[in-house]
Amino acid sequence: MAAFTYSRLSYLLRISLNKPAVLRTGTEIKPGPACCVQFIRCQRSVDRKDLQERQKQHMARGLPKQKPIAGVKQVVVVASGKGGVGKSTTSVNLALGLMANDQSKSVGLLDADVYGPSIPKLMNLKGNPELSDNNLMIPLTNYGIPCMSMGFLVEDVAPIVWRGLMVMSAIEKLLRQVDWGSLDYLVVDMPPGTGDVQLSITQNIPIAGAVIVSTPQDIALLDARRGAEMFKKVNVPVICVLGLVQNMSVFQCPNCNHQTHIFGSDGARQLADTLGVTLLGDVPLHLNIREMSDRGQPVVVSSPDSPEAEAYRKVASAVVQRLEEVNT
């Protein structure tokens, strides 16, 4: 339609240029090349706005309809703009923290990072999921948390070399073909970045809220902001960014207890203020978190009385509080 309009306007311009120019006298305006050029500019502006509006309406019609996951009350996605900021470790301890704070709540964990699944290692789980009578995959469970991951379906060291459509299909299976039972919360460990998987999940299922994980350093904060902005830009009903988690906020020397801000201080707090969202909590850079994660024994269950475990439980409490605020 736009090409037709521009060709038509070009034709009008050629006709006008072949006619003698008529000068403007008084308030009288007669056709001439200058007048036609001005008309073309105005018409192009109108056409451009009309085209953008039609494209927006077309995209809205083409979006998939959101469908809840059977048995799941609320889905909380944990995202980051880049890898290496401790997003998966935060996801695991958030899920365990939600259950530790309220034993009456049931919590599940979905590893949506198809290319680099970490949940099997962090949750000390191996094996293939069995199928239910309804031909649905039954999640593997540890520490009371049912988990599903692409890591359960492939060999430990097998690379996943898939194009976008195959990844979309895998995500659809992880979302729809799993027997989650009845869950109060499903924590989704998103892959880093703002690509196909993030769009597929946010456009296909209703999201109760998003948690953004970042370290305090500037380069990580730039990517964290992109991650937060993604949830505002996707063409779906408003997804609430529950807040930011400042991971690896401070390192405390185990010998002298001196605190060092290796990655900077309060960067995520300042970003939260800029974005107008809540800082859900600070998690320290601690050797115990790394060691227990590598052993598949998250600190919330292996060291429940430690300051680092308390930090994760505080984040979980802040997430529940924000969810209640959003739903009221």
Secondary structure, 3 states (H helix, E strand, C coil): CHHHHHHHHHHHHHHHHCCCCCCCECCECCCCHHHHHHHHHHHHHHHHHHHHHHHHHHHHHHCCCCCCCCCEEEEEEEECCCCCCCHHHHHHHHHHHHHHHCCCCCEEEEECCCCCCCHHHHCCCCCCCCECCCCCECCEEECCEEEEEHHHCCCCCCCCCCCHHHHHHHHHHHHHCECCCCEEEEEEECCCCCCHHHHHHHHHCCCCEEEEEECCCHHHHHHHHHHHHHHHHCCCCCCCEEEEEEEEEEEECCCCCCEECCCCCCHHHHHHHHHCCCEEEEEEECHHHHHHHHCCCCHHHHCCCCHHHHHHHHHHHHHHHHHHHHHC
